[in-house]
Amino acid sequence: MDAVLLARIQFALTIMFHYIFPPLTIGLGWMIFMYNTRYQETDNPIFRQLAQFWTKVFAISFIIGVASGITMEFQFGTNWAGYSRFVGDIFGAPLAAEGVFAFFLESSFLGILLYGRKRVSQKMYWFSSLMVALGATASAFWIVVANSWQQTPAGFEVVTETVNGVEVQKAVLTNFWEAVFNPSTLPRYSHVITGALTVGVFFILGTSAWQILKGRHAEFFRLSMRTAVIPCFAVIMLTMFVGHKHGHQVAETQPAKLAAFEGLWETQTRAPLMLFGMPDQRHEKNRFAIRIPGLVSLFIGGRFDTEVQGLKAFPREDRPPVAMSFWSFHLMFYMGMWMALIAFIGVILWLNKKMLDHRIYLTLAALTVPVPFLANEVGWMAAEVGRQPWVVYNLLRTEHAASASVPAGQVMASIIMFSLIYALLFGLWIYLLRNQFRKGPDPIETIEAEVK
């Protein structure tokens, strides 16, 4: 196989496995902060019990996330030498900021949440939960900054320098704040954070439903599920709104990506929204298409006569892989609709005091646990595949970013190695979570004694 393709597969494998964990810890972090805030307000130990249990789940996921994330930085130097040479001056700053300002903040105060509850005041414990949530959220900001610069580069200039007698080009930072707040940073960051919150709240909702069905620590998980259902509805509605606004930015700055998402071949007004179809990139048409006329134009420009560029407006060599872009985007959309439905039904049942005893709904909620994880994964797949064939949009092609000296056999060997290691890590994560859920929360009496 081609070494560049294998390098892309390896990076996809490592980043997609790692990205199971950051959205979960961001979402759980803010729920833990909510529980600690409620405890501060009411002095009811049940909220301290909720906070302590979900903090343990947070810690398990945080540890596996750290272990899986270390490898990604090394790939820039091994498999992506051309990329590292071109963007090193830009990319290094946000990655360093993520480690210094965000990761250390999150990990330091997590230690207080885990080991300091008998040693610090209640206000300090509450403050620590806030810092953990803020640290996780800030960590995502700097990673999104780095990635957004690849999508919509700003605050730089391209210079030519000679290395070992060969002229090479590199991007040099000229304005830090323009690079940080490039045109896609805030729309993409808000979408990432709302997507992460969706993972956290649906994880609490679904795992609590499963525990209720199994009859394990039912009273605790009934309360846990009640605390999650309203956040589920609020967060999924917010995510859909933010995603819509993100679409406006994509239409403005990356029109070829939007055309691939929507399967649009012709530039047109009254551009239709394709609910289902099979894009045929070779023949430049869609098969079995089910469309709603004019809806893409309306969503993008607020008017049915808004003109939307089609894929034929771009050279073939500059178009993203249409089928993968289309299906990853649409799968994200379908899963978002499913989560909205589950959340809406949950709110109706909760208002009628039937949610916790409705076995069909409990089963559906439990089965929904993997859905927000998958929606986040395919959402990122849409964003990254839709940027192709560029690794830095309109500046550096992916084929020119790979290391020329790394043979395909070595990349394949490392893919096999990472696959085995990640399979073990995933199994360990499931095993630790299973044990934690079976063990359940600490007894209320123990928590009250600790507080006293």
Secondary structure, DSSP 8 states (H G I E B T S, - for coil): --HHHHHHHHHHHHHHHHTTHHHHHHHHHHHHHHHHHHHHHH--HHHHHHHHHHHHHHHHHHHHHHHHHHHHHHHHHHT-HHHHHHHHHHHHHHHHHIIIIIIHHHHHHHHHHHH-TTTS-HHHHHHHHHHHHHHHHHHHHHHHHHHHHHHS--SEEEEEEEETTEEEEEEEES-HHHHHT-TTHHHHHHHHHHHHHHHHHHHHHHHHHHHHHHTSSHHHHHHHHHHHHHHHHHHHHHHHHHHHHHHHHHHHH-HHHHHHHHT--S-BSS--EEEEEEEETTTTEEEEEEEETTHHHHHHHSSTT--B--GGGS-GGGS--HHHHHHHHHHHHHHHHHHHHHHHHHHHHHHTT-GGG-HHHHHHHHHTTHHHHHHHHHHHHHHHHTTTTEEETTTEEHHHHS-TTS-HHHHHHHHHHHHHHHHHHHHHHHHHHHHHHHH----HHHHHHHH-
